[in-house]
């Protein structure tokens, strides 16, 4: 029996993009169980993502919990009196903890030995062989809650509950002009995707009128080292802002932009959720193709390299990327008018 006002723990201790695509699950739960309280166990570097989601009531920092001994972790989790734990990203350590904390309903995929040892409900489905999007696959784990688990992709953007907040730090480098179209480029993926090479980004920026358009290259301080090592982008209408912002600042920065162009990365999904005109570049190879990982947003699109590379670089003409972005930009402009 599901309580009318359950306390639900979502366990997702991996990357920004994965966490972004779990937020619609939180929105779907709130839509069907409005009195639910949602706790989200995540890593320090995804805290800002979760804090910007209206559907999550409490963020729990897994990195801080890992500093405690086992008994302290159990006491901390037991004190929350959660009714349900959903292991969206199945990790044996956290499965064991939810069992020892005696959370009555513990849900995970059935394809892990640890799921059978530590969870009460195991949902059978294969992510690798499925044609569904990652956000749709996450919802399958809600089956034991006896709520619908099938959602069309065009419904997903309304479930994010994601907002940019009010971060306006003095150290932000936002020399954006209202007279110009400002587009973010996020060229690197920390190895999580096959990337579009810097040479292709260089080709892309040269296709835009520098009087009307300005580009901002986003990324981490580590990305900046690689960016400089590879020569960067040499155009007057490009500003590199890598390593200058916190994640909260980056969220705000993206929200104030007119576009985002990137491979399959967390910032791409952030932009899509904020209704920024977004173009993702992907390989067509499963399971890294756009069908599984495309950005979900009102003005988000994805292009694929049909040669299906699993390593190396994507080969997608810059003209196609420009046309795709312009199409989305025009559509958004028309809707505003």
PAVODREN-244412 format. One line per field, with one value per residue (C-alpha): residue in three letters; x, y, z. Coordinates in steps of 0.05 Angstrom, whole numbers. Example, Ala and Ser with C-alpha at 12.3 -4.5 7.8 and 13.67 -1.06 7.14 Angstrom:
BEGIN
type	c(ALA,SER) $
X	c(246,273) $
Y	c(-90,-21) $
Z	c(156,143) $
END
This chain:
BEGIN
type	c(UNK,UNK,UNK,UNK,UNK,UNK,UNK,UNK,UNK,UNK,UNK,UNK,UNK,UNK,UNK,UNK,UNK,UNK,UNK,UNK,UNK,UNK,UNK,UNK,UNK,UNK,UNK,UNK,UNK,UNK,UNK,UNK,UNK,UNK,UNK,UNK,UNK,UNK,UNK,UNK,UNK,UNK,UNK,UNK,UNK,UNK,UNK,UNK,UNK,UNK,UNK,UNK,UNK,UNK,UNK,UNK,UNK,UNK,UNK,UNK,UNK,UNK,UNK,UNK,UNK,UNK,UNK,UNK,UNK,UNK,UNK,UNK,UNK,UNK,UNK,UNK,UNK,UNK,UNK,UNK,UNK,UNK,UNK,UNK,UNK,UNK,UNK,UNK,UNK,UNK,UNK,UNK,UNK,UNK,UNK,UNK,UNK,UNK,UNK,UNK,UNK,UNK,UNK,UNK,UNK,UNK,UNK,UNK,UNK,UNK,UNK,UNK,UNK,UNK,UNK,UNK,UNK,UNK,UNK,UNK,UNK,UNK,UNK,UNK,UNK,UNK,UNK,UNK,UNK,UNK,UNK,UNK,UNK,UNK,UNK,UNK,UNK,UNK,UNK,UNK,UNK,UNK,UNK,UNK,UNK,UNK,UNK,UNK,UNK,UNK,UNK,UNK,UNK,UNK,UNK,UNK,UNK,UNK,UNK,UNK,UNK,UNK,UNK,UNK,UNK,UNK,UNK,UNK,UNK,UNK,UNK,UNK,UNK,UNK,UNK,UNK,UNK,UNK,UNK,UNK,UNK,UNK,UNK,UNK,UNK,UNK,UNK,UNK,UNK,UNK,UNK,UNK,UNK,UNK,UNK,UNK,UNK,UNK,UNK,UNK,UNK,UNK,UNK,UNK,UNK,UNK,UNK,UNK,UNK,UNK,UNK,UNK,UNK,UNK,UNK,UNK,UNK,UNK,UNK,UNK,UNK,UNK,UNK,UNK,UNK,UNK,UNK,UNK,UNK,UNK,UNK,UNK,UNK,UNK,UNK,UNK,UNK,UNK,UNK,UNK,UNK,UNK,UNK,UNK,UNK,UNK,UNK,UNK,UNK,UNK,UNK,UNK,UNK,UNK,UNK,UNK,UNK,UNK,UNK,UNK,UNK,UNK,UNK,UNK,UNK,UNK,UNK,UNK,UNK,UNK,UNK,UNK,UNK,UNK,UNK,UNK,UNK,UNK,UNK,UNK,UNK,UNK,UNK,UNK,UNK,UNK,UNK,UNK,UNK,UNK,UNK,UNK,UNK,UNK,UNK,UNK,UNK,UNK,UNK,UNK,UNK,UNK,UNK,UNK,UNK,UNK,UNK,UNK,UNK,UNK,UNK,UNK,UNK,UNK,UNK,UNK,UNK,UNK,UNK,UNK,UNK,UNK,UNK,UNK,UNK,UNK,UNK,UNK,UNK,UNK,UNK,UNK,UNK,UNK,UNK,UNK,UNK) $
X	c(0,28,17,-23,35,97,168,206,281,310,381,421,495,524,532,497,464,438,410,376,341,317,282,221,212,205,154,115,113,87,35,7,23,19,28,93,157,217,287,344,410,463,535,562,573,499,470,457,418,372,365,338,283,216,195,250,238,305,374,418,493,521,593,580,547,608,650,607,614,562,523,519,494,440,418,416,374,329,313,281,230,226,173,203,274,283,353,353,429,439,499,507,530,467,421,451,442,368,358,395,355,293,259,198,197,263,260,314,325,322,388,434,453,452,380,359,399,377,313,241,217,256,232,252,274,337,366,418,369,311,290,264,295,334,281,226,266,274,198,194,221,156,116,112,79,21,21,27,98,91,101,110,174,136,107,174,194,134,157,226,205,273,288,349,342,366,442,475,547,594,648,603,631,567,583,520,490,415,432,466,445,485,499,535,582,601,652,677,640,691,693,619,604,635,649,644,716,738,752,677,659,708,672,606,623,650,582,549,550,598,558,495,521,568,590,610,651,631,665,706,775,800,765,802,869,849,817,881,923,882,886,815,770,802,746,731,659,678,691,717,686,711,727,697,630,600,546,492,523,527,453,437,485,454,384,401,430,395,424,467,504,540,550,513,531,498,497,460,404,405,394,338,302,307,274,338,344,387,422,456,506,508,532,477,509,468,466,496,450,401,341,368,401,372,359,286,257,207,263,313,336,389,432,468,530,501,568,555,625,637,704,742,701,633,627,567,570,571,519,469,481,471,407,380,394,364,301,292,308,257,204,216,214,148,118,139,105) $
Y	c(0,68,122,182,228,184,205,184,180,186,159,187,197,207,263,328,303,240,280,329,271,246,311,294,232,278,320,258,234,301,302,235,237,312,302,264,292,280,272,270,236,264,287,355,376,364,399,463,424,393,458,491,438,457,384,364,382,363,351,301,305,236,261,288,223,184,219,186,115,63,69,145,139,89,135,195,160,125,193,215,158,149,102,89,90,90,72,106,98,30,29,-29,16,58,-2,-33,31,37,-35,-25,38,-6,35,-9,-4,-5,-3,-17,-51,-127,-134,-126,-179,-125,-108,-179,-175,-107,-84,-105,-88,-102,-76,-115,-73,-64,5,-18,-53,-4,46,92,157,156,200,151,92,125,127,51,47,78,16,-9,58,39,103,108,99,117,190,218,257,321,319,315,389,407,358,388,441,471,545,590,623,692,683,747,744,803,757,733,750,767,823,807,860,864,882,816,743,707,633,586,532,474,435,383,327,300,237,222,229,229,302,350,375,447,454,444,495,543,531,543,611,635,623,675,750,778,843,806,746,732,664,643,580,547,492,476,500,432,442,508,473,428,485,526,465,452,524,548,587,646,695,765,747,689,697,638,637,567,560,628,605,561,513,560,617,574,557,631,647,595,619,689,663,654,586,526,480,420,346,301,339,364,438,416,387,448,493,450,449,526,533,558,542,480,437,373,335,259,195,150,89,56,66,136,160,218,172,155,220,278,344,350,420,462,488,430,389,337,321,254,231,174,139,118,131,105,141,197,257,270,290,336,395,463,488,436,456,529,515,472,526,582,541,535,608,630,584,612,684,671,641,702,747) $
Z	c(0,-21,32,10,28,17,29,-33,-39,-110,-114,-173,-156,-226,-277,-292,-356,-322,-265,-313,-347,-279,-261,-305,-261,-201,-238,-259,-187,-162,-217,-196,-121,-105,-30,-39,-8,-54,-27,-78,-61,-109,-113,-94,-166,-184,-123,-161,-213,-161,-122,-185,-192,-160,-155,-106,-34,-3,-32,5,-9,-20,-16,54,75,51,103,158,183,165,229,223,151,173,230,184,131,182,214,148,153,78,51,-17,-47,-122,-145,-213,-216,-182,-135,-87,-30,-31,-42,20,59,42,64,130,141,133,79,65,-12,-48,-124,-176,-243,-241,-280,-221,-169,-115,-134,-114,-50,-25,-61,-50,-120,-184,-251,-313,-373,-413,-424,-474,-521,-514,-567,-513,-489,-423,-390,-411,-386,-318,-311,-317,-246,-222,-240,-167,-148,-193,-232,-309,-334,-407,-426,-496,-508,-525,-454,-420,-422,-379,-325,-312,-262,-276,-269,-273,-205,-187,-190,-213,-186,-198,-226,-282,-351,-388,-437,-474,-517,-530,-601,-614,-616,-561,-570,-523,-550,-504,-544,-494,-458,-407,-448,-442,-516,-586,-597,-655,-665,-651,-726,-739,-686,-720,-786,-753,-722,-789,-820,-774,-783,-729,-727,-707,-668,-611,-585,-514,-504,-438,-399,-337,-318,-340,-407,-414,-412,-469,-507,-505,-521,-584,-606,-587,-634,-669,-684,-658,-643,-596,-521,-480,-410,-391,-317,-297,-268,-215,-239,-212,-251,-313,-308,-304,-361,-406,-389,-414,-480,-546,-561,-542,-589,-559,-559,-510,-446,-383,-405,-469,-426,-381,-441,-468,-401,-398,-467,-499,-573,-569,-621,-599,-643,-636,-665,-692,-658,-603,-544,-551,-606,-603,-595,-526,-505,-546,-510,-489,-496,-534,-578,-576,-635,-648,-709,-719,-755,-796,-799,-727,-698,-628,-621,-655,-679,-707,-780,-787,-834,-800,-849,-824,-752,-769,-807,-750,-699,-743,-753,-678,-666,-718,-687,-618,-644,-679,-616,-576,-627) $
END
